[in-house]
Amino acid sequence: MSYEKEDLIRYRLKKSSTTLQEAKALGENEFWSGAASRLYYSCFYAVTALLSKDDISASTHNGVRTAFFKNYIKTGILQKEAGSLYSNLMSRRHESDYDDFIDFSGEDIFPLFDKVQIFLDKIRELIES
């Protein structure tokens, strides 16, 4: 079955929104490591939608990050803070999934929710422009 590019972009943006809701539910229940992971994936899905819009392919998490930085951060399309947030979330997701003795607190993760929402709004604006 083949899909149109617009279908893929819509699907990834929907997945981004759903994943953000999962992060909020985990945060409300104080599962901060899980919330950190879902915040990252929410951004990841949005970034992959943006890359798809511009016909940029990447097949790994690092590849997505590299393409995102090369095409949107280094060019000034998005501010460096967006890149810093994405890298921070990627690191936290990796730590929570693979490192021992990592326990995030509400202080670590709760402030990221608003930043992620702003990030996602900017990505959507770029996709819609």
N, C-alpha and C positions, 0 to 999 in steps of 0.2 A: 504494500500500500504506500502510495506516495502522498506527501503533504506539501502544501504550498508554504513558502517562507513565512507568510503572515500567520498561518496556523501554528507554526512552531513558535513564533514570537509570542502569540497570544497564550499558548500553552505554558511557556516558560514564565510569563508574567503572572499567570494564574497560580502556578506552582510557587512562585515567589511570595505571593500574597498569602496563600494557604500556609506556607512554611513560617511566615511571620506570625500568623495566628497560633501556630503550634508553639513557637518560641514564647509568646505571651502566656499561653496556658502553662507551660513549664515554669516560667518565671513566677506566675501567681502561686504556684505550688512549691516554690523555692528549690526547684531542680535547676540550679544555675549552670551547671556544666552542659546539661541538655539544651538549655536555653541558648547558651553561647554557640553551640553547634548549629542549632536551627537558625539563629541570626545570621551566621556565616552563609548557610545554604540559601537563605532568603536572598541575600545579596548575590551569591553565586548564580542563581537561576536568572536574576534580573540582568546581570552582566552577560551571561550567555545569550540572553534575548537581544541585548544591544549588539553584541558581536555578530549575531545572526543577521540582524537588520543591515549591517554594513558588510555582509558577506565575508566575515573574518572567522576562520575556523581554528579551533584549539581542542585537543583531545584529552588534556589532563588538567588538574587543578592549577598546577604551576603554569601550564600553557595558557590557560584562561587569564591568570593573573598577569603574565608577561604581555599578552596581547592587549589587555585592558590598560596597563600602564603605558605601553608603547603608543597606542592609538588615541587615548583619551586623557591621560594625566600629563605625559610629557609634551603633548601638543597644546595643553592649556584648555582643552574642551571642558574638562572637569578640574576642579581645584585639587591641590596636593592633599588636602584633608580627606578627600574621598578615597584617594589611594592609601593613605595612612589607615583609615578606618577599615578598608578591605583587607589590608595586610594584617592588621591587628586581629580582626575576626578570624582570618585564616589561621593565624598562629594559635589563637585560643581554641579553635576547633581541633587543630592537630594535637595540642596539649591535652585537651579533655578526652580525646579518643585514644591517644597512644601513650601518654606519659603517666607514670605512677605518681601517686600522692599529689595530684592536682585537684584541688577543690576550690572552685570559684565561689565567691560570695555575692550577695545582692549588691554590695558596694562596687564589685568588679563589673557586674553585668547590667544591672538596672539602668545606669546612665546611657548605655549603648542603644536602648530601644528607640529613643527619639532621634539619635544620630542615624540609625539604620533607616527610619522612616524618611528622613530628609534625603538620604542617599538614594533610596528607592524612588522617591518623587523625582529626583534629578534624572535618574536613568529613564524613567517613563517619559519625561519631557523630551529627552534626546530621541527616544524611539518615535515619539509622536511628531517630532519636527521634520 
